[in-house]
Amino acid sequence: MEEKISKIKTWLDTGSINIFGLPMSGKDTQGVRLAEALNAKFLSSGMIIRAMESETKQNYSEHGELIPTNIFYEWVLPYFERRDLFEYPLILSSIGRWSGEENQVISIAAGAGHEIKAAIILDISETEVENRFNAAKTLNDRGDRSDDKDLDTFKTRLKEFREKTLPVLQHYQTLNLLIRVNGNQPRDAVFAEIIEKLYQKASENN
């Protein structure tokens, strides 16, 4: 695997990989692990938004809906131009989830030297993520997140993904950037598939 990771690093340079998936699909878990493997910086739109909501005492996402696009641009996009990230590749967790935002994300990322070179979708069924949600609630391991407060709110998040994020993925597919990974596997197997498919992508582009 180390040889494949080395090739991915060379191909990626200071570019970005954007990871998408339904809630509870493992985006942040796999994103953090991938960032560590590639000596990259990890940026999660959800983490940024929750931090900004706490700082500004606003709560756009408490009912499970995506935040307004203008707020997303104001809060999240400036991270691409941060000087402390300049020399690093970026692993993104669902940056630009609302159809139409992806064009601005792609443009800003490229302009900041972090060209998006791949978008990964962790494929998993809504039934499975609901099972994961219920298990997480039983274990109480999701923290005090307002967008996970109950099943109705969680189902709103699933609906937002279907209606607003699936078109984003279709756009990445049109650009030949989309990589599909089976998210309904053990975590190590998901990570191994991500590495394998990124290696294939790197090999194709070289």
C-alpha positions as CSV (number, residue, x, y, z in Angstrom):
1,M,0.0,0.0,0.0
2,E,2.9,2.4,0.7
3,E,4.0,2.4,-2.9
4,K,0.4,3.3,-4.0
5,I,0.2,6.0,-1.4
6,S,3.5,7.5,-2.7
7,K,2.1,7.6,-6.2
8,I,-1.1,9.2,-5.1
9,K,0.9,11.9,-3.2
10,T,2.9,12.7,-6.3
11,W,-0.2,13.0,-8.5
12,L,-2.2,15.0,-5.9
13,D,0.6,17.5,-5.1
14,T,-1.3,20.4,-3.3
15,G,-4.6,19.4,-4.9
16,S,-7.8,18.4,-3.2
17,I,-10.0,15.3,-2.9
18,N,-13.6,15.9,-2.0
19,I,-15.4,13.1,-0.1
20,F,-19.2,12.8,-0.2
21,G,-21.8,10.4,1.3
22,L,-25.0,10.2,3.2
23,P,-24.9,11.1,6.9
24,M,-23.2,8.3,8.9
25,S,-21.5,7.0,5.8
26,G,-18.0,7.6,7.3
27,K,-16.9,10.7,5.4
28,D,-15.0,12.2,8.2
29,T,-13.6,8.9,9.5
30,Q,-12.2,8.1,6.1
31,G,-11.2,11.7,5.4
32,V,-9.1,12.0,8.5
33,R,-7.4,8.7,7.8
34,L,-6.7,9.6,4.2
35,A,-5.3,13.0,5.2
36,E,-2.9,11.3,7.6
37,A,-1.8,8.9,5.0
38,L,-1.2,11.6,2.4
39,N,0.3,14.2,4.8
40,A,-2.7,16.4,3.9
41,K,-4.9,18.8,5.8
42,F,-8.5,17.7,6.5
43,L,-11.4,20.2,6.1
44,S,-15.0,19.2,7.0
45,S,-17.8,21.5,6.0
46,G,-19.9,20.1,8.8
47,M,-17.2,20.8,11.4
48,I,-16.6,24.4,10.1
49,I,-20.3,25.2,10.0
50,R,-21.0,23.8,13.5
51,A,-18.0,25.9,14.9
52,M,-19.3,29.0,13.1
53,E,-22.8,28.5,14.3
54,S,-21.5,28.2,17.9
55,E,-19.3,31.3,17.5
56,T,-22.1,33.5,15.9
57,K,-24.9,32.1,18.0
58,Q,-26.8,31.1,14.8
59,N,-28.2,27.7,14.0
60,Y,-29.0,27.2,10.3
61,S,-28.6,23.4,10.4
62,E,-30.6,22.4,13.5
63,H,-33.5,21.0,11.5
64,G,-31.3,19.0,9.1
65,E,-31.3,21.4,6.2
66,L,-28.2,22.6,4.4
67,I,-27.1,26.2,5.3
68,P,-27.9,28.9,2.7
69,T,-25.4,29.1,-0.1
70,N,-24.3,32.7,0.7
71,I,-23.5,31.7,4.3
72,F,-21.6,28.6,3.0
73,Y,-19.5,30.8,0.8
74,E,-18.8,33.3,3.6
75,W,-17.9,30.7,6.2
76,V,-16.3,27.8,4.4
77,L,-14.6,29.0,1.1
78,P,-12.0,31.3,2.8
79,Y,-10.3,28.1,4.2
80,F,-8.9,27.4,0.7
81,E,-6.8,30.5,0.8
82,R,-5.4,30.1,4.3
83,R,-1.7,30.6,4.3
84,D,-1.1,27.7,6.8
85,L,-2.7,25.3,4.3
86,F,-0.9,26.7,1.2
87,E,1.8,24.0,0.9
88,Y,-0.5,21.0,1.7
89,P,-2.9,18.9,-0.2
90,L,-6.5,19.0,1.2
91,I,-8.9,16.2,2.0
92,L,-12.4,17.7,2.0
93,S,-15.5,16.3,3.6
94,S,-18.5,17.4,1.6
95,I,-17.4,20.9,0.7
96,G,-20.1,22.2,-1.6
97,R,-23.2,20.0,-1.0
98,W,-25.9,22.1,-2.6
99,S,-26.2,21.9,-6.4
100,G,-24.6,25.0,-7.9
101,E,-22.0,25.4,-5.1
102,E,-19.6,22.9,-6.7
103,N,-18.7,25.3,-9.5
104,Q,-17.6,28.0,-7.1
105,V,-15.8,25.4,-4.9
106,I,-13.9,24.1,-7.9
107,S,-13.0,27.6,-9.0
108,I,-11.9,28.8,-5.6
109,A,-9.9,25.7,-4.9
110,A,-8.0,25.8,-8.2
111,G,-7.3,29.5,-7.7
112,A,-5.8,28.8,-4.3
113,G,-3.5,26.1,-5.6
114,H,-5.8,23.2,-4.4
115,E,-7.3,22.0,-7.6
116,I,-9.9,19.3,-7.0
117,K,-8.5,16.2,-8.6
118,A,-11.1,13.7,-7.4
119,A,-14.5,13.4,-5.7
120,I,-15.3,10.3,-3.8
121,I,-18.8,9.0,-3.0
122,L,-19.1,6.5,-0.3
123,D,-22.0,4.4,-1.6
124,I,-24.3,3.2,1.2
125,S,-28.1,2.7,1.4
126,E,-30.4,4.9,3.4
127,T,-31.6,1.9,5.3
128,E,-28.0,1.2,6.5
129,V,-27.3,4.8,7.5
130,E,-30.6,4.8,9.5
131,N,-29.4,1.6,11.3
132,R,-26.1,3.4,12.0
133,F,-28.0,6.4,13.3
134,N,-30.1,4.3,15.7
135,A,-27.0,2.5,16.9
136,A,-25.1,5.7,17.5
137,K,-28.1,7.1,19.5
138,T,-28.1,4.0,21.6
139,L,-24.3,4.3,22.2
140,N,-24.6,8.1,22.6
141,D,-21.4,8.6,20.6
142,R,-22.3,11.5,18.3
143,G,-22.1,14.2,20.9
144,D,-24.6,17.0,21.3
145,R,-25.3,17.7,17.6
146,S,-28.5,19.6,16.8
147,D,-28.7,18.1,13.3
148,D,-28.7,14.6,14.9
149,K,-31.2,15.3,17.6
150,D,-33.9,12.9,16.4
151,L,-34.8,10.6,13.5
152,D,-37.1,13.2,11.8
153,T,-34.2,15.7,11.6
154,F,-31.9,12.9,10.4
155,K,-34.4,12.0,7.6
156,T,-34.5,15.6,6.6
157,R,-30.7,15.4,6.1
158,L,-31.2,12.3,3.9
159,K,-33.8,14.2,1.8
160,E,-31.4,17.1,1.4
161,F,-28.8,14.8,0.1
162,R,-31.2,13.2,-2.4
163,E,-32.5,16.6,-3.7
164,K,-29.5,18.9,-3.4
165,T,-26.3,16.8,-3.3
166,L,-26.9,14.1,-5.9
167,P,-26.8,16.7,-8.7
168,V,-23.4,17.8,-7.4
169,L,-22.1,14.3,-7.7
170,Q,-23.6,14.1,-11.3
171,H,-21.6,17.2,-12.1
172,Y,-18.4,15.6,-10.8
173,Q,-19.2,12.5,-12.9
174,T,-19.5,14.7,-16.0
175,L,-16.1,16.1,-15.3
176,N,-14.7,12.5,-14.9
177,L,-13.7,13.2,-11.3
178,L,-16.1,10.9,-9.5
179,I,-14.9,7.8,-7.8
180,R,-17.4,5.4,-6.3
181,V,-16.5,3.4,-3.2
182,N,-18.6,0.7,-1.4
183,G,-19.2,2.3,2.0
184,N,-21.0,-0.7,3.3
185,Q,-17.8,-2.5,4.3
186,P,-15.6,-2.6,7.4
187,R,-13.6,0.6,7.8
188,D,-10.3,-0.9,6.8
189,A,-11.8,-2.3,3.6
190,V,-13.4,1.0,2.7
191,F,-10.0,2.7,3.2
192,A,-8.2,0.1,1.1
193,E,-10.7,0.6,-1.7
194,I,-10.2,4.3,-1.6
195,I,-6.5,3.9,-1.9
196,E,-6.8,1.4,-4.7
197,K,-9.1,3.6,-6.7
198,L,-7.1,6.8,-6.1
199,Y,-4.0,4.9,-7.3
200,Q,-5.9,3.9,-10.5
201,K,-6.8,7.5,-11.0
202,A,-3.3,8.7,-10.4
203,S,-2.0,6.1,-12.9
204,E,-4.5,7.1,-15.5
205,N,-3.5,10.8,-15.2
206,N,0.2,10.1,-15.4
